[in-house]
């Protein structure tokens, strides 16, 4: 978080609104898509709603502060937002995994794609606060999403929102590193974060006899592989990933193209493993 960039006096002290703005999400078109998204969909009943910016939002912000201009976009990538009810600054930023960052994690666990939390608009205590988050790397493929995926997203959301990250530190570290990997600008940094996440997820800080890559490769392949060939491929890829990670952190020569080619598979294994092992 880079801090507050805009604080405006509100004219109505009783209004409360929190909108987390998503970037990178592209909606699959359908004839009535935008009309449905004006109202939006409840992701968490009475708590979190997925929708787009509306004219009403613009009017609300302007009525509170005439100088505050909320730009609405009508092209394919709209201003998609997560509307959070009864939120406060303390709830949003006291812990790493708050309702908005948990929601973002659920999107990322559902499937691959460069989806980010760009900023948060919060009306609280008679003020509009705009909080900007670290910028995305800028080269990840977009996150294409359709209404037919909403049911699966809600199912993942329900699991993520129930996790007690304070009690399960190993799972928290795995999710933190998975989350951080989205912000890494260099492929070798991304690989390091993914490998750390695997270690936390499968061994929870316990000592491992023998190469870590072999141990995690065996466990992950048994967890995810549907047949002997797939299990063998998963195991080999994870062993290679840890070998390349070790080369990076110990200053040995390594081939960038190997890491670039391997990372999407390793990220996919981690994504699926987190979903399978979620407490």
Buried (B, 14 or more C-beta within 10 A) or exposed (E): EEEEEBEBEBEEEEBBBBBBBBBBBBBEEEEEBEEEBEEBBEBBEEBBBBBBBBEEBBEBBEEBBEEBEBEEEEEEBBBBBBBBEEBEBEBBBEEEBBBBBBBBBBBBBBBEBBBBBBBBBBBBEBBBBBBBBEEBBEEBEBBBBEBEBEEEBBEBBEBBBEBEBEEBEBBBBBBBBBBBBBBBEEBBBBBBBBBBBBBBBBBEEEEEEEEBBBBBBBBBBEBBBEEEEEBEBBBEBBBBBBBBBBBBEEEEEBEEEBBEEBBEBBBBBBBBBBBEEBE
